[in-house]
Amino acid sequence: MEHHPESSEASVEEHSIPSLPVRIVQVFVSPATLFDALRHRPAWLGAALGLVGLGISLQFLTPVIVPDEILRRTAEDRIEAFMPAGTDPAVLEEQVDAAVSPGIGIIAGTIIATPIFLSLIAGLLLIAFNVIMGGEASFKQLFSAAAHAMYIGTAGGIVSIGLMAIGAEITTLTPGLLLPEMEGFIGSFLNGINIFSVWTCGVLGVAVSRFYPGRSVAAGTTYLLVLYLIFVAVIAALSGLFAGLG
């Protein structure tokens, strides 16, 4: 059989992927180009390890750059939403202390939770577009897409830390910022929708359109967005339930 070295080199070049820093930039500015490359070479290890490293680094960096008073107030608001009314202040204080003092538990939790979360996203896409709709993307392709798309959520975390560092009252970008202040379930629901999470759903919708011929960006985005909004609604409902417990 005749060998064509030029063709082999062209094939390798066609299916090569850029470095991790370039791929992270592509997530934000050119996700279609990124997922076209990941469809042929679903690299995931570097992206997943980068997420773990950034997550741990941000946990330890936050107390350094955010004033302790603001950090504690933010943690207290978050924790208090899921504690029954009338909870002993000492218990709340203990929970806040644990939240603002990174330790071995934070490192272990990030290392364990990151691959589980990425696997969950890949699994949900696999169920919908492979099992139900008969697509042929692999778990590895979907896992690699999730590992890269989650850098958008990490960017959202960095923005929140920056807002806390300058003493901003609002530290999470949500639709609730654009609407009149609301209380109860609706208020909790709107303020629980993180714009960066919605953005992530859209980017993963692009991945669906690249990994599954014939599927649109809207198909993947809508599917993930509905699941995300259900999750936010459950959290808002639980917050209201705990707040009503005496």
N, C-alpha and C positions, 0 to 999 in steps of 0.2 A: 504493500500500500504506500502510495506516495505521501510524504510528509511535507506539510507547508508550515515552516516555522513562523512565517509572518502572520498566518491565520491564527496560530496558537497564541502568539503574543497579543494579537488584537483581541482575542477572546478573553484572555486574562485581564487586559486593560479594561475591557467593557464591563466585566463583572467585579472589578476592584472597588473597594470602598475607601472613602477618605479617612483621615485620622479622627479620633474621638472628638477633639475640640472643634473640628470642622463640622462633624455630624451634629454636635450640640447646637451650633449656630444654625445649621440647616433646619433643625426642628422648629425654630422660630421664624425663619425667613423663607425656607424652601422645602417644606415637608414632603412634597410630591417627589422631588429629586432624591431626597434621603430614602424614602420608602421604596422607590424603584431600585435603588442599590441594595437595600436590605432584603428585598424579595429574592435576589440571587445569592446574596451572602449575608444571612441573618446574624450578624455579629451582636452579641448581647453581653458578654462577660465584662468588658471594659466599661460599658455604660452602666451596668448594674453595680459594679464596684465603685464607680464614680458617685452614684446616688448614695450609696452607703457612706462613703467618705465625706461627702458634702453634708449629709444629714447629721453625722456625728460632729463634724466641725462646727456646724451652725448651732448645735446644742450647747457646745462649750464656749462659742464666741458670743452668743447672745447675752449672757450675764456680764460680759466684759464691756460691751458697747451700749447696753440698755440700762438706764438708771434703775436701781433696785426697787424703788417705789413703784415705777411704772410696770416693771416686770411682775411684781407681786400682785399689783392691781389687776393686770390682764389675766394672770393665772387664777386669781380669786374669782373673777367674773366667769371664767370658763368652767371652773370646778363647781362653783355655787349653783350654776344652772342645773346641775344633775344631782344636787343634794336636797333631801327633804327640808321643807321649811322648819325652822326651829332647831336645826342641827347644832350641836355643841360647837361654839366658836373654836374651841381647842382642837377639835377634829378637823375643821376646815383649815385651821392654821397649819396643822401637821401635813395635810394634803398639799397645801401651797408650798411649804418648805421642800417637799419631795419634788414638786414640779419645777422649781426654780434652781435646784441644786443637782446638776448633771452628775452622774456617777456610772459605775459599771453596768447598772441596770439599763441606762439609756443606750450604752454601746451595744449590749446584748440584744436589747429590744429592736434597735435599728437594724442590726445584722439579720435578725430572724424575720422581722416584719417586712422588710423590703422585698425579698424574693417571694414571700407569700402573697403580698399585695400585687406584684407584677404577674404572678401565676394566676391570681384570681381574675385579673383583667383579661389575660390571654385566654383563660378558660371560658369566660363569658362570651368572648368573641367567637371562640371555637364552637361553642354550643349553638349560637345563633346562626352563624354563617357556614359552618361545616355540617353539623348534625341536622339542623332544621332545614337549611336552604341548599345543602348539597355542595358547598364549596370545597376547595382542596388546599387551602393554606395550611401550613404546618404550625404546630404549637410553638416551635422554635422561632418561626417568622413573627408570629403574634407577640411572643415574649420579647423579642428584640424591639418591636415597634413600641410596646409598652415601656420598656426600659429607657428608650430615648424620649418618648412623649412626656415622661414624668419629670423631665428637667424643667418643663413649664411650671409644674407645681412647685418645684424647688425655687424657681425664680419668684413665684408668689410668696414663698416663705421669706426670701431675702427682702422683698419689698415690705412685708409686714414688720420685719426686724428693723428696717430702716425707719419706718413710720414710728415705731415705738421709741427708737433712739432719739428722734427729734421731739418726742413728747406729744405726738398727734393723738387726738381722742379716738379716731377711727384707725384701726390697724389692719383691717381686711377689706378689700375692695369687693363690694356686693351691690346688687340692684337696689337694696334698701337705702343706699346713699342718695339715690336719685328720686326717692319718693317721700311723702310725708311720714313722720315717725308713726309707727304702728306697734301695738302691743299684742300679746297673746300669740296664738299659733301662727297667724299670718306674718306678724313681725319677726318671730323667730325663724320662720321659713325663709323669708326674703333675705334676712341678714345672715342666713346660713349658706346662701348660694355664693360660692367663691368664684369670681370671674375667671381666675386662672384655671380652676377645675373645668369650667365650661369651655374654655380655650383648649384644654387638653382633650376633651371629648371631640371637639372639632378636628383636631390634628389626628386623632385616632380614626376619625371618619375618613380622612385622607388615606390612611394606611389601609383601611378596608377597601377603598376604591382601587388601590394599587395591587393588593394581594388577591382580590376576588374580581376577575373580569366580569363586567356587566353590572357590578354593584356601584352605586353612586356614593359620593361623599356624604350626602344627606342620610343615606340608609344607616351607615355606621354611626354618624353623629347623633341622629335621633334615638337610636337604640341605646347608646351609652348615656345620652343626656336624660332619657326617661328613667333609666336605672339610678342615675346620680340624683335626680330630683326626688325619686322615691326615698332614697337613703336620707336626703336632707329633711324630707317630711317626717320620716320616722324619728330622726334626732330631735326635730322641733316638737313632736308630739311627746316624746319621752321627757324632754326638758319641762314641758308644761305639766306633765304628770308628776314628776318629782317635786316641782315647785308647789304643787297642790297638796302634797303629803305633809301632814303635821307630825 
